[in-house]
Amino acid sequence: MSAQAQPDQRTQSRAALLSYGASFSYQITLGLIQVLIPLYALHLGYDLTLLGVIVASQAVFGLVLRLFAGAIADQFGERWVLWASFVTMIAGMVFFVASGFFWMLILGQSFVGYSRATYWTATQSYVSRINPERSGEIYGRLNAFGSAGGLIGAFMSGVLVITLGYGAAFAITGAIALAGFLGCLAMPPLAARPVRRGFRAPLGHIPGIARHRGMGLAAFAAFVASMSMIMASVLFIPYLRELEYTEDIVGGMQAVGVAGSVAIGMVFGHVLARLGRQWTYTIALLMVGLVTLGLSAGAGAYATLVPLMLLYGTFRSALGILYPIAGADHSSPNQRGMAMAYVGLYWGTAQLVAPLGFGALAGAVGLEATLWTAGALFLLAGVLFPVLYRWFVPGAEQTFGERA
């Protein structure tokens, strides 16, 4: 990994704090739409198969856009990409406010997909360059602030629907995205980039990035983390509605899950230092699988549903923090944007494949059987992960408590 001058301490602090603020506001919008969109589709009468298509549609064009976002970030700086992500989120909300027609939902989701693809690529690249020696701590806090925003958004979603309706809820989401855009304009530039040589130079790094075995770990981690995130929209929310929970309760349960994300984000750096990468991955995968299985049996009562959602949010968030750390571990600072974009392709692929697959399966065999299938997949991944990890990272830790 090539060295790159670090920003001074004052710039590091300012960059970190403004990144946390941007993450907080942006994930309020994500917390809102991740509940609003499936609830809205169900409200309009779309079945589970079409719900899967609507949820997956945001990932289609975002897959390609990630690479260009990475190239722009490496050439001109991440801030330009980050600003664009807020603007496209605002545009997506305009389509949701305008109409509930199927193709308008798809168009709105496409803009949301543009936003999500560019936001994560830019944010992960930017944060990784603040201070690489503190990456676990900074990523963990970024996730905690973002999860706090997601908690607020998830809680607000059902309340807004019941009190103001779907149109107003989407309009408020767009207004929050606008506020986030204005706030992130103050983010400072970090270390200077190399001489700009056009887009072909950063795009040309992709084959080398793809061949790096350690980046395979980041790709795998991104895929499973993404699948754990999207299951809430395509499986958990419809399942809770099938059990006749109201919109505000559904939003509240999603907020409980996000509370677990806040908690793990604040202490993640310490957890990673204590357990090491291999065991953190393994435990998170196994727990996501076990909790998913538990939801299929325990979602009918608050006494079991609340702790299950709390645990689910905690461990799915751990997976979400791990994959950009893996991407940063195995890429140079000057190629960080493209590395995060490459890893993001696997995140985006899961955002496309999982809703379509789980939606079709749920339509064929029911939600409860689909939850069992999803839980079994994560358990299998957790059981196999120690072997996969030693292949991706030869010579890495193999005993509990050692760091990679």
N, C-alpha and C positions, 0 to 999 in steps of 0.2 A: 504494500500500500504506500503510495507516494505521500510525502509530507506536504502540508499547506499551512501557511501562517495562520495562527488563531487570532480572532478579534481581541481587543483589549477587554479588561474585566468589565468596564462600564458598558461597552457595546454588547458583550455577552449577556449581561443582566437585562439590558433593555430589549435585546432580541428575544430572550427567553420569555420575559413577562408579556411582551406583545404577542408572541406566538401562543402563549397560554390564553390570552384574551381573545385572539382570533379563533382558536379552537373552541373556546367556551361559546361564543356567539354562533359559530358555524354549526356546532353540534346541537344547539337548541333547534335549529332548522331541521337537522337530520332526525332528532328525537321526535319532532312533530310529524315529519312526512313518513317515517317508518311505521307510524301507527295510523296516520290519517289515510294514506293511500290504500292499504288493504281494507280498512274499515269502509272507505268510500266506495271501493269496488264491490264489496259485499252489500253495502247499502243500495247500490244501483242494480243489484240482482245478478252480477256475474258469478259463474260457478267457479269451483276450485281450480279447474284447468285454465280458464281464462284469467283468474287471479294470478296464477303462476306466470302467464305470459306478460301481464301488466307489470308485475314486480320485476321480471327478468329484463324487460325492454330497456331499462335504464342502462344496462351493461353493454348493449350491442355496439353503439358507436363510441362509447367510452374506451373500449379496448384499443382501438387504433389511436385515439386521441392521447392516450397515456404516453406513447412514444414521442409524439410531437411536443407534449408538455415537458417531458424529460429533456428533449433537445433544446427547447427554449430556456428551460431552467439552467442548463449547463452553459448556454451561450450568453444569456442576458440577465440571468438572476431569477431566483424563485419568486420574488415579489410580484413580478408581472403576471405570472401564471396564477398566483394566489388571488390577485385582484380579479382576474377573469373568472375564476371559479365562483366568486360571490355574485358576479353579474349574471352568469348563466343560471345560477340557482334562482335569482329574482325572475328571470325570463320564464323558467319552468313553472313558477307559481302563477304567472299570468295565464297560462293555458289551463291550469286546473280551475282557476276562478272563472274562466270564460265558458267552460262547458264540461259536462260529464259524459259526452259521446266517446265511444271506445277509442277512436283514433286521436282524439284530442288528449286523452289520458296517455296514450303512447307517445305523443309529441311532447307533452309536458315531462314525462319520464325520461325522454331522450335528453332534454336540457338538464334535468337533474343528474343524469349519467355523465354528461359533459362536465358538470360541476364537480361531482364526486371524483372522477378520474383525475382531473387537474388539481383539485385541492390536496388529495393525499400525496400525489407525486411531489408537488411543490413543498408542502409542509414537512414531509419526511426528509427531503433533501436539505431544506433550510435548517431544520433542527439538528440534523446530524453534523452540520459544520459549525455549530456554535461552540462546542467543546467536546470532541470525540471521547475524551477520558471520562466524561460524565454522561455518556449516552444513555445508560440504563436509568439514571436519576431523571434526566431531562425528558426522555420519552415517557417515563412513568408519570411525571407531573403533567406533561402535555395531555396524556390520556386521562388523568384525574380531572383536570379542568374541563376537557372535552366531555367527559362522562357526566360531570356536574351539569353542563349545558344540556346534555342528552336527557338527564333525569328531569330537568325542568320542562324540556320539550315534550317528553313522553307523558308527564303528568298533565301538562296543559292541553294535550291533544284531545282527550276524551271530554274534558271540561268545556273546551271551546266548541266542540261539536254539539254538546247538549245545550249550551247557553246561547251560542251565536250561529251555529250551522256550519256546514263544510266550506261554503264560499268565504265567509269571514275568517275561518281558521287558516285557509290557504293564503289569504291576503295578509294576515298577521305574520305568517311564515316569511313571505316576501319582504315585509317591512323589517323583520329581524335580520334577514340577509343583507339588506341595504345598510343597516346600522353596523353590521360586521365589516362590510366593505369599507365604510368610512373610517372605522377604527384601525384597520390593518394598513391603511395608507402610511402610517407613521413607522412601520417596521424598517429598521436600518439595514443597509447593504452589509454583507459580511466580507470576507476576504476577496480580493480582486480575482476575476477569472483569467484564464490564459488568453492568448490572442484569439480573437474570434475568427473562425474559419468557415462559417456557414453551417448549415444543418447536416451536411454529409459527414462531417468529422464526428460529432457525437453519435449519430446513428450508426456509424461504422464501428463503434465500440460494442454493439450488441452481440456479434458472434463470440467475441472473447468473454463477455459477461456470461453468456449462455453456457459456454464450455467450462466455466469455473465450477468445480464440484460444490464448493461452499454456497454458491448462489442457488444451487439445487435445493439446499436446505431452506433458504429464504423463500423459494418458489413454493415448496411443499407447505411451509408454515403459512404463507399468504393464502393458499387455497383452502386449507382447513379452517383458518381463522375467519375467512370470508364466509364459508359455508355455515359456520356456527353463528355468525351475525345474521345472515339472511333467513335462517330457520325461524326466527321470531316473527318475521312478516308473513311467511308463506305457510307456516305450520302452527305456531303458538297462538297467534291472534285469531285465526279461524277456529282453532280448537276451543279457545275460551268463549268465543261467540257461540259455538255449537253447544257449549255447556250453559248458555243463556246468561253469561255475564254481560252487563251493560257497557257502553262505550267508555264511561268514566272509570269503571273498574278495570277494563282492559288496559287503558292508558296508565292507570295506577300500578298495575302489575308490571308493565314495562318499566315504569319508573323505579320500582323495587329492584328490578334486574340491573338498571343503570347505577343504582346506589352501590351495588357490589363492585361495579367498574370503578367508581370513585375511590372506594376503599383500597382496592388492589393497586390502583395507579399511584397513590400516595406512598405506598411502601414497596413498590415493585423493585426498585433498585436494591433494597436490602434482601428481598426474597431471592432475587437472581444471584446476588453475591453468596447467599447461604446455600442455596440448592444447586447452583450451576445451571447451565443452559439445558443439558440433556434431561435432567430430572424435572425442571420446570415445565418443559414441553410435555413430557410423559404424563405427569400428574394432571396437567390442564386437559389434555386429550381424554384421559380416562374419566375425569370428573364431568366433562361436558357430556360424554356418553352416558354415564350413570344418571345424571340429572335429567337428561332427555327421556330416558326410560322411566324415571320416577315421575315425570310430568304426565305420562300416559296413564298412570294409576292414581296420582295424588293431586290432580288439578281440580278436583271437585270440591275441595274444602279449603278455606283460607288458612287453616292451621298447617297444612302441608304445602299449599301453593306458594305462600309468601317466602318461606325459607328456600324452597326449590328455585324460585325466580332469583332470589338473592345469590345463591350459589352459582346459578347459571351465568348471571351477569359477571360474577367474579372471575370465573375460569375462562369464559369466552373472551373477556377483555385481556386476560393474561396472554392468550394466543395472539390477540390483535397487537399487543405491544412487542411481542417477540419477533414478528416477521420483519419489521423495518430495522430492528437491531441486527438481525442476521444479514440483511442487505448491506448495512453499513459496515459490518465486520469484514465483509469479503469484497469490498469495492474501494477504489481510491476516491479522495474528495473531489477531484476534477471530473470524475465520471459518476458522481453520486446521483445526479438527476436521472441519468439513463439507467442506472442500477435500480433505483426506486421505480422507475417506469416499467422496467423489465419484470420486476417482482410484482408490480401492480397488474400486469397482464394476467397473472395467475389468480390474483384477487378478483379481477373483473370476470375471468372465465367462470369462477365459482358463482359469482353473482348472476351469471347467465344460465349456467347448467343446473345449479341447485333448485332455483324456483321452478324451472320447466320440469325437471325430473320429479321433484317432490310434489309439485302441483298435479302432474299427470298421475302419479302414484296414489295421491290422496283421493283424486277423483275416481280412481278405479277400485281401491280397496279400503278407503276410509282414512280419516286423520289418525286414529289411534294406532292402526297398523303401520302407518308411515312414520309415526314417532318412534315405534320400536325399531324400524329399519334404520332410521337416522342414528338412534342411540347405538345400535350394534356397529355401525360404520365407524363411529368415533372410538368405541371400545377397541375395535380391531386395530385402528391407527395407533392407539396408545400402547397396545401390546407389542406391535411391531416397531415402534419408534426407536427404542434403544439400538436395534440393529441398523435401522435406516440412518440414525445419527452418526454411528461409527463409520458408515460408508461415506456419508456426505462430508464429515470432518475427521479424516484419519488422524489417530493419535489424540483425539480430544478426550475429555474426562470420561471415565467409566465407573467411577465410584461416587457414592452419594456425598454431596457437600463440596466437591472440588470444582473450581471454575475452569471454563474452557480457555 
